[in-house]
Amino acid sequence: MSTHFLQAPAVARLSRWGLLDRIIDSDCPPINDLLLEVDGQDMPVPFEGSDLIPALFAPRRTVLDKILVDAAREAGAEVKEGFYVEELVQEDGRVTGVTGRTGDGERVTEHAKVVIGADGRHSVVAEKAGAAFVERVEPVSCGYYGYFTGDFPERTEFRIKPDHLQISFPTHQAQVIIAQWPPDMFKTVRKNPEEHLRQAWAGSEVGDALSSAKLTEKVLGSADIPNFVRQSWGPGWALAGDAVYQKDPAPADGINDAYRGAENLTKALDDGLSGRVEMEEALAGYAQTIEDARKRTLPLTIQVSSFTEPPPVKFQAFMELTAWHAEDQMAIEAGVHA
Ligand SMILES: Cc1cc2nc3c(=O)[nH]c(=O)nc-3n(C[C@H](O)[C@H](O)[C@H](O)COP(=O)(O)OP(=O)(O)OC[C@H]3O[C@@H](n4cnc5c(N)ncnc54)[C@H](O)[C@@H]3O)c2cc1C
């Protein structure tokens, strides 16, 4: 379950990895216009493109993730899809591999110098390695999203209302319509999420388009999205993506952050495995990047996503996250790892 708006640094990284053309070729609509709303005021924010980031994109995960997996395979990775990790192999307090089962149910053990848990917020690797929570905040919102076809404005909208958030953007052959509410609204909203999505957007251009739009698949949502940062590595293991830093989806920062972390972890592993730097030192450097992100972005994410803050405070936090993205984007454009 995930929507898929990519912040500018994520698009820049896809570009740097040579994969953005594949997204463009998949007929993913480019996004050049953003509209923010706070306190009833609309603020258009045209996106200033660059060679690296000609536009923003929000590709379906089924398209985006396949492009990444194919690229990993082409780059020489041996990919085993449908493999489920169940346990870690440990020797003398060090992780040395995994055991799991293939799609056919065959039990397999694999050995590795370092096991990377990029297995999402319910990470088995984190659990079995005993990765401690550095910080954990229980869910501050609940949300639902749906895919609709209709006559929608071709832009991303992020509307901060006192009692809910509205987010919308175009993707492959559909418009993604999202709303988030305080967690205690979940029982009410889940009775008819499609109707609540439509009600949340009523009275806007998107709402007008929604009134005659067609829902193309089941509306999905959750009230179980906590915010946390875990210990990021230990002897023989490391975590990446949501496994190490999981956050409310309101600022649409999860994929972006996962790509940033993947790059930083790859660099640390390359340094460690090549012997340029002791592995422990290299992974400690990676841990510092997670810690820097936690300190700077976790409080802002909570402010944007929770309903205890008034809209102007949420907006300010959103703009501070945008400034963080701009710094990251500049570092990528300058060819350095953030
Ligand atoms: C409702 C919702 C909306 C969101 N919207 C956005 C958005 O618009 N933009 C954005 O940037 N982010 C968004 N996010 C966040 C985003 O989905 C995550 O941050 C991102 O997917 C993290 O990537 P990941 O690779 O770490 O984890 P995941 O994408 O969760 O991938 C983990 C992978 O590990 C596999 N796996 C899990 N356990 C095992 C196991 N034991 N063995 C083998 N494989 C395993 C899973 O099958 C999966 O393929 C949203 C999240 C939610 C819940």
The ligand as an SDF file (V2000), in Angstrom:
LIG
                    3D

 53 58  0  0  0  0  0  0  0  0999 V2000
   -0.6720    5.0320    2.1600 C   0  0  0  0  0  0  0  0  0  0  0  0
    0.7590    5.3920    1.8520 C   0  0  0  0  0  0  0  0  0  0  0  0
    1.0210    6.3810    0.9030 C   0  0  0  0  0  0  0  0  0  0  0  0
    2.3470    6.7410    0.6250 C   0  0  0  0  0  0  0  0  0  0  0  0
    2.5690    7.7140   -0.3050 N   0  0  0  0  0  0  0  0  0  0  0  0
    3.8440    8.0610   -0.6120 C   0  0  0  0  0  0  0  0  0  0  0  0
    4.1110    9.0450   -1.6260 C   0  0  0  0  0  0  0  0  0  0  0  0
    3.2100    9.5900   -2.2780 O   0  0  0  0  0  0  0  0  0  0  0  0
    5.4170    9.3530   -1.8660 N   0  0  0  0  0  0  0  0  0  0  0  0
    6.4390    8.7800   -1.1710 C   0  0  0  0  0  0  0  0  0  0  0  0
    7.6020    9.1250   -1.4070 O   0  0  0  0  0  0  0  0  0  0  0  0
    6.2070    7.8470   -0.2240 N   0  0  0  0  0  0  0  0  0  0  0  0
    4.9480    7.4700    0.0630 C   0  0  0  0  0  0  0  0  0  0  0  0
    4.7110    6.5060    1.0100 N   0  0  0  0  0  0  0  0  0  0  0  0
    5.8680    5.9030    1.6970 C   0  0  0  0  0  0  0  0  0  0  0  0
    6.5090    4.8370    0.8160 C   0  0  0  0  0  0  0  0  0  0  0  0
    5.5690    3.8520    0.4620 O   0  0  0  0  0  0  0  0  0  0  0  0
    7.6540    4.1720    1.5760 C   0  0  0  0  0  0  0  0  0  0  0  0
    8.4320    5.1100    2.2560 O   0  0  0  0  0  0  0  0  0  0  0  0
    8.5370    3.3850    0.6140 C   0  0  0  0  0  0  0  0  0  0  0  0
    7.7930    2.4000   -0.0610 O   0  0  0  0  0  0  0  0  0  0  0  0
    9.6950    2.7330    1.3650 C   0  0  0  0  0  0  0  0  0  0  0  0
   10.3600    1.8610    0.4890 O   0  0  0  0  0  0  0  0  0  0  0  0
   11.0500    0.5580    1.0710 P   0  0  0  0  0  0  0  0  0  0  0  0
   11.7180   -0.0910   -0.1190 O   0  0  0  0  0  0  0  0  0  0  0  0
   11.8560    0.8790    2.2590 O   0  0  0  0  0  0  0  0  0  0  0  0
    9.8700   -0.3500    1.6060 O   0  0  0  0  0  0  0  0  0  0  0  0
    8.6960   -1.0370    0.8000 P   0  0  0  0  0  0  0  0  0  0  0  0
    8.3030   -0.2440   -0.3880 O   0  0  0  0  0  0  0  0  0  0  0  0
    7.6770   -1.3750    1.8340 O   0  0  0  0  0  0  0  0  0  0  0  0
    9.3470   -2.3740    0.2470 O   0  0  0  0  0  0  0  0  0  0  0  0
    9.7230   -3.4100    1.1010 C   0  0  0  0  0  0  0  0  0  0  0  0
    9.8660   -4.6570    0.2710 C   0  0  0  0  0  0  0  0  0  0  0  0
   10.3520   -5.7070    1.0880 O   0  0  0  0  0  0  0  0  0  0  0  0
    9.5930   -6.8670    0.8730 C   0  0  0  0  0  0  0  0  0  0  0  0
    9.6270   -7.6720    2.0920 N   0  0  0  0  0  0  0  0  0  0  0  0
    9.0490   -7.4070    3.2810 C   0  0  0  0  0  0  0  0  0  0  0  0
    9.3300   -8.3780    4.1650 N   0  0  0  0  0  0  0  0  0  0  0  0
   10.1100   -9.2760    3.5160 C   0  0  0  0  0  0  0  0  0  0  0  0
   10.7380  -10.4920    3.8860 C   0  0  0  0  0  0  0  0  0  0  0  0
   10.6260  -10.9860    5.1290 N   0  0  0  0  0  0  0  0  0  0  0  0
   11.4820  -11.1570    2.9610 N   0  0  0  0  0  0  0  0  0  0  0  0
   11.6060  -10.6570    1.6970 C   0  0  0  0  0  0  0  0  0  0  0  0
   11.0420   -9.5000    1.2940 N   0  0  0  0  0  0  0  0  0  0  0  0
   10.3060   -8.8260    2.1850 C   0  0  0  0  0  0  0  0  0  0  0  0
    8.2000   -6.3660    0.5240 C   0  0  0  0  0  0  0  0  0  0  0  0
    7.4830   -7.3400   -0.1960 O   0  0  0  0  0  0  0  0  0  0  0  0
    8.5290   -5.1430   -0.3290 C   0  0  0  0  0  0  0  0  0  0  0  0
    8.7580   -5.5070   -1.6570 O   0  0  0  0  0  0  0  0  0  0  0  0
    3.4160    6.1150    1.3070 C   0  0  0  0  0  0  0  0  0  0  0  0
    3.1500    5.1150    2.2400 C   0  0  0  0  0  0  0  0  0  0  0  0
    1.8270    4.7550    2.5070 C   0  0  0  0  0  0  0  0  0  0  0  0
    1.5690    3.6770    3.5260 C   0  0  0  0  0  0  0  0  0  0  0  0
  1  2  1  0
  2  3  1  0
  2 52  2  0
  3  4  2  0
  4  5  1  0
  4 50  1  0
  5  6  2  0
  6  7  1  0
  6 13  1  0
  7  8  2  0
  7  9  1  0
  9 10  1  0
 10 11  2  0
 10 12  1  0
 12 13  2  0
 13 14  1  0
 14 15  1  0
 14 50  1  0
 15 16  1  0
 16 17  1  0
 16 18  1  0
 18 19  1  0
 18 20  1  0
 20 21  1  0
 20 22  1  0
 22 23  1  0
 23 24  1  0
 24 25  2  0
 24 26  1  0
 24 27  1  0
 27 28  1  0
 28 29  2  0
 28 30  1  0
 28 31  1  0
 31 32  1  0
 32 33  1  0
 33 34  1  0
 33 48  1  0
 34 35  1  0
 35 36  1  0
 35 46  1  0
 36 37  1  0
 36 45  1  0
 37 38  2  0
 38 39  1  0
 39 40  1  0
 39 45  2  0
 40 41  1  0
 40 42  2  0
 42 43  1  0
 43 44  2  0
 44 45  1  0
 46 47  1  0
 46 48  1  0
 48 49  1  0
 50 51  2  0
 51 52  1  0
 52 53  1  0
M  END
$$$$
